[in-house]
Structure formats: C-alpha cells, structure tokens
Amino acid sequence: MRVMIAEDDTLLREGLVLLLSTAGIEVVAAVDNADDFLVAVAADRPDAVVVDIRLPPTFTDDGLRAAVSARKLHPGLPVLVLSSWVEDSYAAELLGDGAGGVGYLLKERVGKVDRFLDSLRRVAAGGTAMDPEVISQLLVRRKADDPLAALTAREREVLALMAEGHNNATIAERLVVSEGAVHKHIRSIFAKLGLSTEDVGHRRVLAVLAYLNA
C-alpha cells in the first residue's frame, strides 16, 4: 500500500511515517500543509491518504478542503482524516459523495496501533472507519424530529457499528448475536431509511450517511 500523509505536527507526522513503514506500508510523501499535499497527490496518486483536518495556512479546515479536492481530482481516493476533537459536521461532509473509502479518527486513536492500521486498511479497501467517540456524540445531539427515530435500540447499535466501519461478522461478535440476526437488523434499517434492502456495497455507506446527517 502506498500512502501520503499531511500533518503539521512534526512529532506526529514522523511517528506516522515510522508506524506505517514498520507495518510494511510505503509512505510516498509526508508534508506539513494543504498546498504541498495537493501538489503531491496531483503528481502521484497514492492508494490512500492520511490528512489532519486543521493544516496551515489558516489552521481551520484546510486539511478537510484539501481532502475533498483530492477526491475530486482522483474520484474514490481513500481518505482517512485525523482530528484532535470531535467535529461531526466534517464527518458528514466527508461522506457526502457516498463513494466510500473514507474515515474519521481522533488523533488519540493513532496510539492504538492495531486499531489505527485496521482503520486505514479498511478505508483503503473502500470501506468506512468512523471514530466511536464521533458516533457517541452524534447520538447525544439527536433532534426531536430525528428521522432515525423509527429504529429500535438494537438497530441503532448495529448502525453505530456500521458507521465505525465494521463488517457483519465483527458486529455479530460485538453484540453477541448471530450474523443472520445482524443481517436481518441491517435489512430492517435499510427499509426504514428508504434504501435498497440489499446488504451490500454502497447501501451501507448511504445508511451511514443518513445516520451522520440526521
């Protein structure tokens, strides 16, 4: 796997380079600002990118905007964004094209090496990897007219795990139920969200998008 990194914190950037290299992942570029990141992506499409949301020059949403631009330049480019705190509007925007291959992790997750690498590989394969803390805060911020109000408590648990990017087998293991039960819950979720009831491909991404935008 060939990965590009955009992170302005030198210690974290170099730590990511070392972590990925040790895991057998080639780091083809590691830059500290959004402009250099876009130049690098334009010159050589990587298999995935890891981008800090807040980069120079404004330290607001430069990294996010650069990630969106990179996906326009290379449709479907897998993007894993990092943030120091939960900014759920970014999560929804990143998923906005419904193409998959996106992730949103808090920087503290990088210290959990196995989880971070698993998330990166999942995103590179076209899946999603949303931070559990983002999912937790989104649940707390629900409106009274929540379009997901029709979901049962168990269906919300399943959808939250889908949002994190887990497959049916992992969801079944986490909830201590059978894969068949998970599949039935997902079909019910899709039906209530007005999506195709086929538990495949982008249907999962669209369900997650509905979950984040609610």
C-alpha positions in Angstrom: 0.0 0.0 0.0 1.2 3.5 -0.9 0.2 6.3 1.5 0.6 10.0 1.7 0.5 11.9 5.0 -0.4 15.6 5.6 0.2 16.5 9.2 1.7 19.8 10.6 2.8 18.4 13.9 6.3 17.2 13.2 6.4 14.6 16.0 3.1 13.0 14.9 4.0 13.2 11.3 7.3 11.4 11.7 5.6 9.0 14.1 3.1 8.1 11.5 5.8 7.6 8.9 7.7 5.2 11.2 4.5 3.4 12.3 3.4 2.8 8.7 6.8 1.9 7.5 7.2 -0.6 10.3 3.9 -2.2 9.2 5.2 -2.6 5.6 3.2 0.4 4.2 5.1 2.7 1.8 4.9 6.4 2.7 5.4 8.1 -0.6 5.1 11.7 0.8 4.8 13.3 4.2 4.0 17.1 4.2 3.0 19.7 6.7 0.5 21.8 4.7 -2.5 21.5 2.4 -0.9 23.1 -0.7 2.1 20.7 -0.7 -0.3 17.8 -0.1 -2.4 18.6 -3.2 0.7 19.0 -5.3 1.9 15.6 -4.2 -1.5 13.9 -4.8 -1.7 15.5 -8.3 1.7 14.3 -9.2 1.3 10.7 -7.9 -2.0 9.1 -6.9 -1.5 7.1 -3.7 -3.6 4.1 -2.5 -4.7 6.2 0.5 -4.1 9.5 2.3 -4.0 10.4 5.9 -4.8 14.1 6.5 -5.1 16.3 9.5 -8.3 18.4 9.4 -6.5 21.6 10.6 -3.5 22.5 8.5 -1.6 25.6 7.5 -2.1 28.3 6.4 -5.4 29.0 8.3 -5.5 26.0 10.7 -9.2 25.8 10.3 -10.5 23.3 7.7 -7.6 23.4 5.2 -7.0 19.7 5.5 -10.6 18.8 5.0 -10.9 21.0 2.0 -7.7 19.5 0.6 -9.1 16.0 1.1 -12.3 16.9 -0.7 -10.3 18.4 -3.6 -8.1 15.3 -3.7 -11.2 13.1 -4.1 -12.4 15.3 -6.9 -9.0 15.0 -8.6 -8.9 11.3 -8.1 -12.5 10.0 -7.6 -12.8 7.4 -4.9 -9.4 8.2 -3.4 -9.4 6.7 0.1 -9.1 9.4 2.7 -8.6 9.0 6.4 -8.8 12.3 8.3 -7.5 13.0 11.8 -8.7 15.5 14.3 -7.9 16.4 17.9 -11.5 16.6 18.8 -15.0 15.7 17.6 -16.2 17.9 14.7 -19.1 15.9 13.4 -20.0 18.3 10.6 -16.8 17.3 8.9 -17.7 13.6 9.2 -20.9 14.2 7.3 -19.2 16.3 4.6 -16.5 13.8 4.0 -19.2 11.1 3.4 -21.2 13.4 1.2 -20.3 11.9 -2.1 -21.5 8.4 -1.0 -18.4 6.8 -2.6 -17.0 5.1 0.5 -13.3 4.9 1.2 -13.4 7.5 4.0 -12.5 7.6 7.7 -12.6 10.0 10.6 -10.4 9.2 13.6 -9.4 11.2 16.7 -5.6 11.6 16.9 -5.6 9.7 20.2 -6.5 6.5 18.2 -3.2 6.6 16.4 -1.6 5.4 19.7 -3.7 2.3 19.4 -1.6 1.0 16.6 -3.6 -2.1 15.6 -6.9 -0.2 15.6 -5.4 2.6 13.5 -3.8 0.3 11.0 -7.1 -1.7 10.7 -9.0 1.5 10.1 -6.5 2.6 7.4 -6.7 -0.7 5.6 -10.5 -0.7 5.8 -10.6 2.8 4.2 -8.0 1.9 1.6 -10.3 -1.1 0.6 -13.2 1.3 0.1 -14.9 1.0 3.5 -15.6 3.4 6.3 -13.9 3.9 9.6 -15.6 6.4 11.9 -14.3 7.1 15.4 -16.5 5.6 18.2 -16.4 9.0 20.0 -17.9 10.8 17.0 -20.6 8.2 16.8 -21.3 8.6 20.5 -21.6 12.4 20.4 -23.8 12.2 17.3 -26.2 10.0 19.3 -26.4 12.7 22.1 -27.1 15.5 19.7 -30.2 14.0 18.0 -33.1 16.4 17.3 -36.7 15.8 18.4 -37.6 15.2 14.7 -34.8 12.6 14.3 -35.5 10.7 11.0 -33.9 7.6 12.6 -36.5 7.7 15.5 -38.2 4.6 14.0 -35.1 2.5 14.6 -35.1 0.2 17.6 -32.3 0.4 20.2 -30.6 -2.7 18.8 -30.9 -1.3 15.2 -29.1 1.9 16.4 -26.4 -0.2 17.9 -25.9 -2.1 14.6 -25.9 1.2 12.7 -23.4 2.8 15.0 -21.1 -0.2 14.5 -21.7 0.0 10.7 -20.7 3.7 10.9 -17.4 2.7 12.6 -16.8 0.5 9.5 -17.3 -3.0 10.9 -18.5 -5.9 8.8 -21.4 -8.2 9.8 -19.1 -10.8 11.4 -17.5 -8.2 13.7 -20.8 -6.6 14.5 -22.2 -10.0 15.5 -19.2 -10.7 17.7 -19.5 -7.3 19.4 -23.2 -7.7 20.1 -23.0 -11.4 20.9 -25.6 -12.4 18.3 -25.6 -14.4 15.1 -24.5 -13.0 11.7 -28.0 -13.9 10.5 -29.5 -11.6 13.2 -27.2 -8.8 12.2 -28.2 -9.2 8.5 -31.9 -9.0 9.5 -31.3 -5.9 11.5 -29.5 -4.2 8.6 -32.3 -5.1 6.2 -34.7 -3.5 8.6 -32.5 -0.4 8.9 -32.3 0.0 5.2 -36.1 -0.4 4.8 -36.8 2.2 7.4 -34.3 4.6 5.7 -35.9 4.0 2.4 -32.8 2.3 0.9 -32.5 -0.9 -1.0 -32.7 -3.8 1.4 -29.6 -5.5 -0.1 -26.8 -5.6 2.5 -24.1 -4.8 0.0 -21.7 -2.1 -1.2 -22.8 1.5 -1.1 -26.1 0.7 0.6 -24.0 0.6 3.8 -22.3 3.9 3.0 -25.7 5.6 2.3 -27.1 4.2 5.6 -24.1 5.7 7.5 -24.5 9.0 5.7 -28.2 9.1 6.7 -27.0 8.4 10.3 -24.5 11.2 10.3 -26.7 13.8 8.6 -29.7 13.2 10.8 
